[in-house]
Amino acid sequence: MTSVERRQKIMIHIRQHGSSKVDHFVDLFNVSAVTIRHDLNLLEKEGCVFRCYGGASLNPNFAFDQPLYRKDQLNRSVKQSIAKAAADLINDGEAVILDSGSTIGLMPQYLTHKQQLVVMTNALNTAYQLSGVENIDLHVVGGSLRRASCSLVGSHGEQQIRSYLFDKLFLGVDGFDLSAGITTPDSNEAQINRAMCEVAHQVIAVTDSSKFGRKSFCMIRAASQIDVLVTDSQIPHATHQALLELGVDVIIADQTVN
């Protein structure tokens, strides 16, 4: 078991119980107390837990991995407007990557009229929706199934992605924090997302405002390294202003522009 996998299991346990002690993890993973304290200190630094005497407790702002079907039911009307605004950024003839995620999963319905698109995705739900659209050249990333997000991850997919160049990447978000950047609870998801960022001319983050101020322990991209953010009008004012100062183009999907 790698240190990242161990910390993921520590977080699963703390999520289930609210808190836990160093001694419990020492016995569970058969490692030293020094190793567990180091794990907990890192998790606290990354905003996942609060350290307490002899252990750690849950940080309620931590971005947990939730099943896609559950995410689909949250803020759906807002996500629809965000998905449409994101799809409007795609021009005929472009090559784009659609990441996994509940909001990006709503984009395919707005792409059917586009012409000569090349679309690559690691999301099975997105691939299924686009499979019958004849004017889209669809490429599906291979790999192992991550059931929570209905997506494919792994080194094979990363190598496949790095064989191409794309105009735009539409990146899903589990947590968005100004200091931590875009993060996810899953290390495999983070790795394939980083590969996507490397081959895209423009990185476009797509998220509703509930993800701001949340962070997890697997970083995908620094806030300053995204080009465009598509979100809703409930984005915190300080976050909005800070992103503009970083040079990020912020699109408010549910706000009429005069």
C-alpha positions, 0 to 999 in steps of 0.5 A: 500500500502506498502512502497516498492509498493509506491516507485515502483509507484514513480519510474514509475512516475519519469520514465514517466516524468523525474522528480517530486516534493515532493508535487505531491507525498504527494497528490498522496499517501496521506502521509506526506512530511517527508515520501516522502522525506524518499522514495526519499532519499532511492531511491537516495541511491540505485541509482535510482534517483538524489535528487534535490530541492523539489523533484527528477530526474531520474538516467539514469543508473537505471535498468527499468522493460522492457517487455520480447519481447523487451529484446529479440531483444537486443544484441541477437547474444551475448545473444546466445553465453552466453546462450550456454556457460551457458548451457555447465555448466550443466552436465548430471544428475544434478538438476538445476533452470532456472530463467526468463530472455531473455538470460536464455530463449535461454538456452533450445535449448542447453539442448535437448541432456542432459540426466536425467536432473531435471529442475525447472523454473518460466519462462513460455517461458522456460517451454514451450520450455522444455515441449517436451524434454522427457529426462528432468524432468520438474517442473514449479513453481506456482504463479501469472503471472508477465507479463513483464518477462513472469514469475510466482512469489509469496509466493506459488512458494517460498515455492515450491522452498524451498522444494528442493535442486539444484546443480545450479541456473542460475540467470537472471539479470536486473542490476549488480553493484559491490556495489549494487549487482544483483538487479531488479525493482520488489520486488516479482521477488526479493523474489522468486530469493532469495529463488532460491539462498537459495536452490542452491549449485552454483549460476550462474549469466547470463547477457550480458554486458549492465547490468553492472553499472545499479542498481534497488531498490530490491536486490537479491544477493551481487556480492560476493555471486555469484559463477560464472558469464557468460557474454561477452567480453564488461564487464568493465575491472575494474568490471572483475578484482574486481569480480575475486578478490571476488572469482567469476569465470568469463566466457567470452562467446564470447572470445576464450580461448587458 
